[in-house]
C-alpha cells in the first residue's frame, strides 16, 4: 500500500474541512485582530464572542432541536482548535460552553434543556463550570465541595476558584 493511501484514513471528511475553513475565516477577520487586547486586559473578549455568535461558532455542539448548529464532537473540536490558533482566551468560549452544558445535554430534563440550551444556542446565555478548589486545584477526587439535598432544594457547601 502506498504511503499516500495509508494516510487517507486520517483525512477529515469534507464537511469537517468546510467547518475548519469557515471558522478559520471568521477568526482571521474578527478574532485575531483583538487577541492581543484580550491578553493584555484580561477582560472578556466581547468582540470575539460577537463574531463567534454571529457565525454560530460560540456553542456549535448545541443540538438542532434547541436552536443550535448540532455539530458533532469532531466539528466542535475543530472550532475550538481554530479559535485557539488565533486567540487562546477566545477559544474558551466554545470550549467552556460545551464543557458546562454537557451534563445538561446528557442528563438534564427536557424542561431544563429547553430553558437553558435554547438561550446558549441563541447567544442570550453562556455556561461555565467550577471545578478548582483552593486546596485541591483541579483534582476532582480531592475536592471537598458537596451538594446535599434538603427537602426540595440543594445546599451547596464549599469554595471554588478560577470559574
N, C-alpha and C positions, 0 to 999 in steps of 0.2 A: 504494500500500500504506500502510495506516495505521501510525503510529509504534508503536502497541501491538503490531501483528503483526510489525513489524520486529525488535522486541526479544525476541520469543518464542524465537528461535533461541539466545538467550543464557541462557534459563532452565534451571535444573538439572532433571534428571529427578526424579520423585517419590522414588525410592529414595535419592537423594543429599540431598534436602531432609530426609528422615527421619533420615539419618545426622547431618546438621547439628543437627537438633532434639535427638536423643538425646545427642550429645556435649556440646552446649551445656547441657543439663540437668545432666549429671554434673559438668561443670566449674563451673557456678554453685553447685551444692550442695557439692562436695567438693574442688575445686581452688582456686577463688578465695579461700576463707577462709584458705588457707595461703600465698598468693602473696607477701605482704609478708615473712613469716617466711623463705621460701626466698631472697628477695633480700637480706634483712638478714644472714642467717647464712652464705650461700654454701654451705650443705650440700645434699646430695642430697634432693630433695623426696619423701621416702618416702610421706607420706600421699597425695600426688598420684599417685604410682606405684601405690599400692594401689588407689586409686579407679579409675584408668585400667585397671589389670589386671582388676579385678572386672567392668568393663563391656566388656572385650575391645577397648579402645582404645589399649593400650600398644604394640601392634605389629599394627595391623589388616591390614597387607599380607601377612602370612604366609599362604601358600596353605592351603586347607582340608585337603589331604592330609597336612599336617604339624601339624594341630590348630589352625590359625589361622582368622581370620574370612574370609580371601580377598578383602579389599577391593581394588578397583581403584585406580589411581593417583589419580583424582579424589577418591574417597572418603577415601583416606589423606591427601591434601592438605587436605581439609575438616576431618578430625580434627585435624591439626597446626594449622591456622588457628584452630579454635575453642579449642583448649587455649591457644595463644599469646594469644588475645583476653583471657584472664584471668590467664595466667602464662607469660611468655616462657621462663623456666627450665624449667618443666614440659613445654613444647612440644618440648623436645629429647628427651624420652623416646620418643615415636613417630617423630620425625624421625630421630634417630640410630639407632634400631633399624632403620629402613628403610635408611638410608644404609650402615650396617655390614653388613647381611645381603644387600644386593643382589648383591655379587659371588658369594656362595654360591648365591643363588637362580638367577642367570644362568649360572654355570659350575661349580658345585660338583658333586661326585659324589653319587649317591643316598645313599651311606653317610654322608657329611658332612651332607647336608641332614637326614636322619633324626636324626642325632646332635645337631645344634645347633638347627635350626629348630623342632623339637618343644619344646625347652627354652625358647626365646624365646616361642613361642606360649602355653605354659602359664604363663609368668611366672617360671619357675625360673632363667632366664638373661636377659641382655641383651647387646646388641652395642655396640661402639663402633668407632672408627676413629682412625688417627693420620695426619694429613696435614701439619700445620705443622711447620716446622723453624726453628731459631734464625736462620739466615742467609737462608732462602728464604720465610719466612712460609707462606702457602698457595699459592704459585706452584709448581705441580707440575712445571713444566719446569725449574725451578732447584734442585730437590731433589737431595741427594747420597746419601741412604739407599739402599742396594742390598740385594737378596736374591740370593745366589749359591748354586746347587746344589752340595752337597758330598756326593757319593755318594747315599745315601738321605735326606739331610737338607738343610735350607736354612740358610745362615748369613746373619743379618741384621746389617748394619753401618750405623750412623748414629745420629742424635739426633732425637727428636721432642719437641714441646711441645704443651701445651693439649689433651690427649687427653680 
